[in-house]
């Protein structure tokens, strides 16, 4: 089975592209979704996070206070590394398991930090969703209701646009509208089905 890694900067439109592939019947595995499942109450990862960050990181319903955790790790790179040391091996294992259980001609793995974490080795091709930085900034501000400063901090942890584009086997240009995006996805879908044969 052909394994496509879907990546792009914050606000580039990864989720929209992933949804368009889903609509075409393609299995899509999102590492952010896997990460959220791993920190549900009763999960090992949540207990490990609690041991490092303290009980205050758990809200009154027993769930992870994601906003507080995000704030903590953004202000402290050592804490971010500790969090990644817990989560990334588990995410990777679950992703490989999910992809291995799929019998479709190809699947999509949505991995925001694909290049930053060197996960290209898990995949056959890298698909980059690309948009200019100003557009990314505006989209992320609207979607996440966060400040420009917070988005710039996130962008600083990601590889730059040039590096991302240089690593791409395929590129989707997300500067136009949804119909234009859908056309590009459908074209790639046909290409991937041919490659998978």
C-alpha positions in Angstrom: 0.0 0.0 0.0 1.2 3.5 -0.9 1.7 5.7 2.2 1.3 9.5 1.6 2.4 11.9 4.3 0.4 15.1 4.3 2.0 18.1 5.9 2.1 21.9 5.7 2.5 24.9 8.0 -0.1 26.2 10.4 -3.1 27.5 8.6 -2.1 26.0 5.3 -5.3 23.9 4.9 -4.1 20.4 5.9 -7.4 19.5 7.5 -9.5 20.7 4.5 -7.3 18.7 2.1 -7.5 15.6 4.4 -11.3 16.0 4.4 -11.4 16.1 0.6 -9.4 12.9 0.4 -11.8 11.3 3.0 -14.7 12.2 0.8 -13.0 10.3 -2.0 -13.0 7.2 0.3 -9.3 7.4 1.1 -8.3 6.2 4.6 -6.9 9.3 6.4 -5.0 9.0 9.7 -4.4 12.3 11.5 -1.6 12.3 14.1 -3.3 15.2 16.0 -6.4 13.0 16.4 -4.3 10.1 17.5 -2.6 12.4 20.1 -5.9 13.5 21.5 -7.0 9.8 21.8 -3.8 9.0 23.7 -4.5 11.6 26.4 -8.1 10.6 27.1 -8.8 9.8 30.8 -7.5 6.3 31.7 -4.8 6.3 29.0 -1.2 5.7 30.0 0.0 8.9 28.3 -2.2 11.0 30.4 -0.8 9.5 33.6 2.8 10.1 32.4 2.0 13.7 31.5 0.4 14.2 34.9 3.5 12.8 36.6 5.7 15.4 34.8 3.4 18.5 34.7 1.4 17.9 38.0 -2.2 17.3 38.8 -3.1 20.9 37.9 -2.8 20.0 34.2 -6.0 17.8 34.6 -9.3 19.7 34.7 -12.3 19.0 37.0 -13.7 16.4 34.5 -10.5 14.4 34.5 -9.4 15.5 31.1 -6.2 17.1 30.0 -6.3 20.9 30.1 -4.9 21.3 26.6 -4.8 25.1 26.6 -2.8 25.2 29.8 -0.4 22.4 28.6 0.1 24.3 25.3 1.0 27.4 27.2 3.5 25.6 29.4 5.3 23.8 26.6 5.4 26.8 24.4 7.2 28.8 27.0 9.7 26.0 27.8 11.5 24.0 25.2 12.7 21.4 27.7 9.1 20.7 28.8 8.0 20.4 25.2 10.8 17.8 24.6 9.6 15.9 27.7 6.0 15.9 26.3 7.2 14.8 22.9 9.3 12.0 24.4 6.0 10.6 25.9 3.7 11.2 23.0 5.7 10.8 19.8 6.7 7.1 20.1 3.0 6.2 21.0 1.7 8.3 18.1 4.2 6.7 15.7 3.3 3.2 16.9 -0.5 3.8 16.6 0.0 5.4 13.1 2.0 2.4 11.8 -0.6 0.1 13.3 -3.5 1.9 11.7 -1.8 2.1 8.3 -0.9 -1.6 8.5 -4.5 -2.6 9.1 -5.6 -0.8 5.9 -6.1 -2.6 2.6 -6.9 0.4 0.4 -4.6 1.1 -2.5 -3.2 4.1 -0.6 -3.7 6.1 2.6 -3.0 9.5 3.9 -1.2 10.3 7.1 -1.6 13.9 8.3 1.6 14.8 10.2 2.0 18.5 10.9 5.6 18.1 12.0 6.5 15.4 9.5 9.8 17.1 8.4 10.7 18.5 11.8 10.5 15.0 13.4 12.1 13.1 10.4 9.1 10.8 9.9 9.6 10.7 6.1 11.0 7.2 6.5 7.6 5.9 7.4 6.2 7.1 4.1 6.4 6.6 0.3 5.7 10.2 -0.7 5.4 13.6 1.0 2.5 15.9 0.0 2.8 19.5 1.1 -0.2 21.9 1.3 1.3 25.3 0.6 0.1 28.8 1.2 1.9 32.2 1.6 2.8 33.0 5.2 0.4 36.0 5.4 -2.5 33.8 4.3 -1.5 31.1 6.9 -1.4 33.8 9.6 -4.9 35.1 8.8 -6.4 31.6 8.6 -4.9 30.5 11.8 -5.9 33.7 13.6 -9.5 33.2 12.5 -9.7 29.5 13.2 -7.8 29.3 16.5 -8.8 32.7 18.0 -5.2 33.3 19.0 -2.8 36.2 18.6 -0.4 36.9 15.8 2.4 36.5 18.4 1.2 33.0 19.3 1.0 31.9 15.7 4.5 33.3 14.9 5.8 31.3 17.9 4.2 28.2 16.4 5.7 29.0 13.0 9.1 29.4 14.5 9.0 25.7 15.6 8.2 24.6 12.1 10.6 24.3 9.1 10.4 27.2 6.7 8.3 27.2 3.6 11.3 26.7 1.2 12.5 23.6 3.2 9.0 22.1 3.2 8.6 22.7 -0.6 12.0 21.2 -1.3 11.1 18.0 0.5 7.8 17.6 -1.3 7.0 14.9 -3.9 3.7 16.6 -4.5 2.4 20.1 -3.7 -1.1 21.4 -3.4 -1.5 25.2 -3.8 -4.1 26.4 -1.3 -4.3 30.1 -2.3 -7.6 29.9 -4.2 -11.0 28.6 -3.3 -12.5 25.2 -2.3 -13.4 24.1 -5.9 -9.8 24.7 -7.0 -8.5 22.7 -4.0 -10.9 19.9 -4.8 -9.7 19.7 -8.4 -6.1 19.4 -7.2 -7.0 16.6 -4.7 -9.0 14.7 -7.4 -6.1 14.9 -9.8 -3.6 13.6 -7.1 -6.1 10.9 -6.2 -6.0 9.5 -9.7 -2.2 9.8 -9.7 -1.9 7.9 -6.4 -4.2 5.2 -7.6 -2.0 4.7 -10.6 1.2 4.7 -8.5 -0.3 2.2 -6.1 -0.9 -0.4 -8.8 
